[in-house]
C-alpha cells in the first residue's frame, strides 16, 4: 500500500531536510548529502528539484533568498518536527533490532 | 564529411530507457543529439565516445514556451552541477548527457520519477492521444453511417477505404500506446514501492507494422489516382500533396517559431498558433478550391470534349469512351449526345456510371432518348452478397417520390440478358411503365448492372444481348 506523502521519509528526503537545518541552496545540498553520508547516499538533481518544490508546498521548508536562479531554503518548524518524527521512528526501529538480537547483534 | 545527421524517432514519449540506450549507441558511433524536431532528431558529429544519457521530463514546460522558464533553467543548473549537460529538449522532454564515469543519475528516487513522468504524460501524451481517439471515433462513426447507407459507394471509393484503414491503424496505435503506458505506469508504481526503477519499452513491432501498412495503402492510393484518376482528381491530389500539406506544416511551425522569436508567453503563443494556423489553412484551402473552380470554368480540367455551335451558341459535349452506347442499341445519329463515364475504383469494388444524353437545342432531338447505367464490379467474391442486397434495396425510399410510388423490382427473365438474375422496376400492378423508362437490375457472376433505357419501346432481345455482352461480361474502359 502506498504510504501517505511525508508520513515517513525516504533516506534522500531525510538527508535533504537535515542539510536544510541551516540555509543552503540546491547545489549545496547535492554536495552535502554524499559528504555527510560518506558517499552512501546521493541525491539526483531531478529528484532534489522535485522534492524541494514539494517540501515548500508542504510547508516543511521555506525559501529564504533568491539570487538570480539560485534559491536558498531553510527548514521550518513543521519540517523540523517531521524530521524529529522520522528520527524517533528510526530510533524505535534500531531499538527493536537491539532488543531482538542484543548488543552483540549490532557489532 | 557531413557534420549533421537526421533520424526519425520512433520511441514512445515516455520510453526513456529506449531513448537513452539509442542515444548512447549513437554517441559511440560519433553522433550527439543536438535538436529534437517534430519528425526528426538532429545529431552533430563528435569524437566517438561513451556518454551516459538521461531522458527526463519537466512537466511545467510547454512546446509554446518562448524559451526555458527560470524554473527550468534552475533545474538545468542543478543538473549541470552533477555533470549533466542539456543535449536537447522539446516541451517536457529533456535529454541530458554526462561525460563522467558512473555519474549520479538525475533521478535517484523511483517514486518521484514515476510521479514526474506521469505529470508530464498527463499534459502531453495522454490528452493528445485521447484527442486523436475522439476524432477517430467521430470519423469512424461517420464512415459506418455512410457504409450503412451506401456500402457500395464506401467500398468502391479507395479514398474512403484508405480513410477507414487510417482510422483503424490509428485506433490500434493509440490503443496500444495508451495501454502500454498505463501498464508501464502501474508496474512502475509497484516497483517504486519496492524502491526499484522500472524500465520502459516501446511497442515498435506494432508501430512498424502500422507504418508499413499505412505507407503501402498511401502509395497504392496515390498511384491509383495518378494512373487512373480523372484530370481533376489528379490535380486536386497533387495540390493537396504539394501545396496544402507542406503549407499546413509551414503555417503551424512558422507561427510557433514567430511567436518564440517575439518572446510571446506560452498562452499567447498557443492561442496565436491555433487561431493563425486555422485561419491560414482556411485561406489556403479556399485559395486551392477557388483555383480548381477557376480551372474548371475555363475547361482546363475537362477531358474528351468536343464543341459544336448552333445559332451563335456553343455546346460542349463530353465524349468519354462508353462500354455501351446508344449506337450499340438503336439506329440514329447520336453525334450531338454527350457521353460521360465516371466512377470510383478500389481493390475491392468498382462502381462506374455511364450516361448518354442529348445536349443542344430541341431542333436536333425530335425524339430524344436517354441511356443511364451503373456497373458494380465486385473484385472480392465475398462481397457479392452484400452488394446484391444493397442494389436490391437501393430504391427502398424511392416510394416517397410520387413518380415512383408503388414501384418495386419484380423478377424478370435473365436469359435474354445473359444474366444469372434479372429484375425490372415496375409498378405494383406489374404493367410495364409507360414513362419510356425501362429499368432493369441485372446480376452477372462478377458484377451488377443497373440500367435505364429511356425510349418508347421495351428492349428487344438483340438490345438485351448487347447489354449482356458489353456491360455484363465485357471489359470496362
Interface residues (C-beta under 8 A of the other chain):
Chain A: X2 X10 X12 X26 X27 X30 X31 X34 X42 X43 X44 X45 X46 X47 X48 X49 X50 X51 X69 X70 X71
Chain B: X56 X70 X73 X74 X75 X77 X78 X79 X81 X82 X84 X104 X105 X106 X107 X108 X109 X111 X112 X113 X115 X116 X189 X193
